[in-house]
Amino acid sequence: MDILIYSPDGKTAAYETGLAEHLPQANIRGWQPGDTAPADYLVLWKPNAEVLQPRERLKAIFNMGAGVDGVLGSRGEDAHRLPAGVPLVRLEDAGMADQMAQYVSAAALRYFRRLDDFDAQQAQTQWKFQKPNRLADFPVAVLGYGTLGAHVARALKTFGFPVRAWSRSERHDDSGVELHHGEAGFDTCVHGARILVNLLPLTPQTVDVLNTGLFAKLAQGAYLINVARGAHLVDDDLLAALASGQIAGATLDVFRTEPLPAEHPFWRTPGVTVTPHISALTLRDETVAQIAGKIAALARGETITGIVDLTRGY
């Protein structure tokens, strides 16, 4: 069994060592320019066109992340680069779900408990009571109900928030989260929400989804938490919504250009919290274990989960 690993920075040694521990019988190598040798499996992150050229014996491509826009492109434009008939497999959780739930819960509770207001008062040395918010008046809408979205929605539910969630196709569970799906269910999910959490996959259909039209459907003075992809958000629309008061604050962990350029207004706009794409970091040990387990399953002729539907982009 031959496994080829690619990373744009060329730092594959730790993944080579980790996979070798799980799959000692495999021949594992890091990709070098000009490498066209056969491989049974590709393990990669943000590949170039050369590494994706057709390769003899290739059975599957594993993406070292949950989002596959780094392989397919934000608008699916690079899907044609994939070797025909070879499945693309995305990462499922691998330690990210708990991190994401912590990050989103922290941001939501900060808004609900008015901690930004108290920070502003502290800067003015003001000791002043602020009327508490009521949970019933703070519905949360979560866009995206996959592995991460479901975990986040359930975590928010434990704090007592009324939580709605939207997915493209119908989902069922007993979490107590109010579930909506499809085009008809989208407006119902977001209408009047005080907090909007974006965890959608980035596909041609979801590019620019966080825009003026969507913001207008939220409650006046709503809050945005974007932890999916920067290309979901129309930056100028958010700045306008903040200026008008339709959006009271935004926690942004992802951006169209990363690192976020120093001249970008998000750095200096009141009400905007910027973090450097750290809401849910890919944990190497968990990632290696998951990929190795799926490679072993395929080698045994078993089916695996996480195969990307290229027509949907996730």
N, C-alpha and C positions, 0 to 999 in steps of 0.2 A: 504494500500500500504506500503510495507516494502522496505527501501533503505539501502543498506550496503555500507560503504565507507572504502576504504583501501588506506593507504600510507605507504611506507616502513619505514618512521620515526615515524609512529604512531600518527602524528599530524593531526588529522581529525576534531578537534572541530570547527574550523572556517568554514569548508565546511558543517558540520552538521548544524550549526547555519544559514548559508546562504541558504541552501536548505530548511530548515524549514520555512524560511520567504516566500519563493516562493511556497512551497507545505505544508501548515500548516496541511493538513489532513494526511500526511505521517508519518509513524514511521521510524525514521532515527537513525542509530547506526554506530559507528566506529567498525571496525573489531578487534577482539581479538583472539589470538591463541586458536584453538579448536572450533571456531564458525562455526557450520555447519547448523545453523537454516535457515529456508526458507527466501528467499528474492525475491522481484519482480525485483529489479534492483541493479546492482553492479556499483559503481562509484570508479575508481581506477587509480593508477599510479604505474608502475613497480611492478606488483603483484608477489607474490610467488605462488608455486604450490598449496599450501593448500587452499588459498582463491579462486582459480579457480576450485576447485573440484565441480562436479555436485551438484546443489542446487535446492531444490523443488521450483516450481513456477517461476523460473528465466526467464525473458522475454528479457532482453538486458543488455549488459555490456558497460559502458561508460568510455572511456579513457580520462584522464585529460590532454590531449596534442594532438597536430596535428599529430605527428609521433607516430606510433604504434609499432615500433621495440622493445620497452620496454615490450610489451606483446607478440609479435610474435617471437622475437629474430631477430638479424641482418640478418640472412640467412633463416628466416622463420621456424627455427627448433623447435620453441616452439608452433607453431600453433595447434599442436595436443593436447595441454593442455586445450584448450578452451572447455567448455561444448558444446556438439554437438547440432547444430541447433539454438544456441543462437547468435544473431547478435552482433558484436563488432562495436561500434560507436566512431568515432574519433572527436576531437574538430575541429571546423571550425572557423578560425580567432580568435574570442574572444579577440580582441584588439591587436593581434600580427602583423597584416599586416602593419599597419602604422609604428610600431617600426622597422620592418624588412626593409621597404622601406627607412626609415631614415638612418639606419645603412649602408645599401648597397650603398645608394646614397652618404653618407659621404665618404666612402672608395673610390668609383669610382671617385668622384670629387677631392679627395686628389691626386690620381694618375694622373688624367687628368691635374690638375693645377700645378703639379710638386711640391707640398708642401713638399714632402720628400727631394727633392733636396735643397729647401730653408732651411729646418731644418739642413741639413748637412753643408750648407754654413754658417748658423748662428753659428754653433759650431766652425767654423774656422774664425769667424768674417769677413766673405767675403760679400761684397756688389756687386753682380754680376747678370747681366741680363741672363735669360734663355728663349730661344725661345719658345713661346707658342705652345701648341699642337692644332691641328685642329680637331673639332668634327668629320668631315668626315673621319679622319684617326683613329678614336677610336671606332670601332664597338664593341658592347657589346653582348655577348651570354649568355642567361639565361637558365640554364638547370632545367626544371621543370616549368610547367605553370598551377599549381593548384591555390588555393586561394591566397597563399603567393607569388608564382612566378609571377602570373599575376599582382599583385599589385606592386611588385618591378619593373617589366619590364615597366609598364606604368609610374611609377615615374621617371625612368631613361629617358624615352622618353621625358618627359616634360623639361629636361635639354638640349635636342637637340642631345643626343647620338643616333646613328643608332642602334636600338635594335632588336636582333633576339631572338627567344625563341623556345625551343624544349620540346615536350611532347610525351609520348608514343603513345597516340591516337590523332587523328585529332581534332583540336579546331578551332573555328571561332569567331572573334569579330571585332569590328571596331576601335580598339585602335591605329592602325598604327604600331603595333609591327609586325615584319616579322615572321610568324609562320611556324614551321617545325615539322614533327612528324615521328615516326617510325624509323626503322633502316636506311632506305635510307636517311632520312632527318637529321640524327644526324651529319654526317660529313659536310653537307652543312651549318648547323647552326654554328658549331664551327670553321670552316675553316677561318683562318686569323683574328680571334677575338683578340682585344687588351686587353679586360677584359672578364674573364670567371667567371660567378656567378653560384654557385651550390646551388640549392634548390630542388634537387631530393628527393623523399622518399627513405628510406633505405630498399632495398629489395635484395633478392639473386642475381638479375640481375644488381644491381647498386653498390654492394660492390666493392671497389677498382677501380671505374670508373675514378677517377682522377689519371691518371698514365702517364708514359713516352709516351705511344702511343698517348694519347689525347693531352698532352702538345706540342708534335711535330706538331700538326695540327694548333696550334695557331700562331699568328704573333710572330716573334722574339721579345723578350723583353716584353711579355704579362704579365698580372697581374691576379692573382687568388683570388677570394673572396669565401670562403667556410663557409656557414651558415646553412648547412643541418645536416650532421652527420660526425663524425671523421672517421668512417669506409669507407666512400667514397674515402678517400685519402690514397694513398700509400706514406707514409712519406718519405721514402728513395728516391723515384722517384722525389718528389718535391725538396728535398735537392740537388739532382744531377742537376735538371733543373735550380735551382737558381745558382749553381756553374758554369754552362755552359753559363748562360745568356739567355737561352731560356725563362725562367720566371724571370722577373725583380723584382717582389715583390709579396707578398701574405698576405692577411688579413684572419686570421683563428680564428673562434669563437668556433669551435667544434673540439674534439680530440678523438682518440681511447681510451685513458685513461683520465678520468677527476676526480679530478684536474690534469692538465698536470704536470707530474713529473718534479721536479727541475732539473734533469740531462738531460732532453730532449733537443736536439740541437735547436729546434724551439725558445727557450728562447733567444738564443745567436746568431742566424743566421742573418746577415745583410739583410734587406729587408723584414723580417717577422714581422708582427704585430700580437700579441697574445691578445685576449680578453677572459674572463672567461665565455663563453656560455651565453652572455647577449644580443645578437642581437635582440631577441624578447622574452620577458618574458611572461609567462602565467599570465594574470590578473585575480585574484580570483573572483571579482564581476562579470566580464563578463563571466567567465567560468561557474560559478554557474548559472547565468541567462540562458545561452544557454542550459546547461544540464537539468535544471528544465523545460524549455520550451519544450524540446524534450520528457522528461518523461511524461509531461502532455498531449502532443500530442499522444503519444503511448497509454496512458490510455483512450483517447477518440477514439481510433481505427484509428487514422490518420497515414499516412506515414511520415517518416522523412528523411532528408538528412544526409550524413556523415557516412553511413554504409560502413564498410570496406569490400572490395573484398579480401577474404583471399587468393585467387590464385595469386593476384597481390601484396598484402602486403600493400595496401593503399586504 
